[in-house]
């Protein structure tokens, strides 16, 4: 969008920092599908993806320990009109040998110096294992939002109605886990 090229959002055209979709939220989607409706020409804009399963091999036991502790906070994006960051959380959760990841390298903050070093090591490990598929119109990438992160490379918008456009859809495998949150047990995720 004109004037928002530098934003860390779907409106920007600069590199979008690696992230888990809705990392700030207590009920992150399990999967995110990215359907390419349009891509830039010549085709050189990519969707960057990386997996914690690859990154784990590149991290020391001490770094992994720090990432598994509640020493990080993640702020919601402006589009959610939420206030500040939520409660402290671990970046790597559940099974230490095959953890889920909860991080947005633009919005997640380390709450102390040791956590800051660990977070930067994790970012480096994700980048070392990253792949950049180039989606063509009609192609879809489905990202396991529990173990994989994604972002975007930069591209030059032309503002001619044919710029890059990916349609994003969130997928929850178990909607029942949110039942306690909406009033009247409705279908709205909070």
C-alpha positions, 0 to 999 in steps of 0.5 A: 500500500502506498505509504506503508511500504516499510510496515511489518504487515501485509501492506508492506513490501520490505522484508517481513520478519520471520514469525509464527502467525499471531504469536501474541495470541493464546490460541495461535492458528495450527496452520496458515495457508498462503494462497498466491493470487498475484506475484511480482514480475519478474518472479523474484519475491519469495515467502521465507519459511523455516522449521524449528526441527531444523533450527534445533540442531544449530542451538546449544543446550544452554540456549534451548533452556533459556528459550523454554523459560517464560522470559519473553513477551510478544506485542499484538500488531496494530491491526488487532488494536490490542494494548501492550504485550501479553504475559511472559511466555516461553518461545519453545513450548511443550516437548523439549525434543520436538517443541512448538515455537511461539515467536515473532522476531519483530514483536517478541521481546526478550526480558533480560540479556541472556534471553536476548542472546538466546532469541538472536541465536534462534533467529540465526538458526532459523535463517540458516535453515530457511527456504524461499519458495517462489509462489506463482498465482494459484499455488498455495503454501500451507505452513504448520504454524506450531513448528514453522515460521514464515516471512517475506523477501522484499519486492518493488511495488508498481501500484498498478493493481497487479502487485503481489497478493497472498490470501491468508487463511488460519486453520484451527484443528480443535476449535473447542480449546477456545470454548471458555473464552467467548460469552455464551460458548459462541464461535468467536476466537478471542 
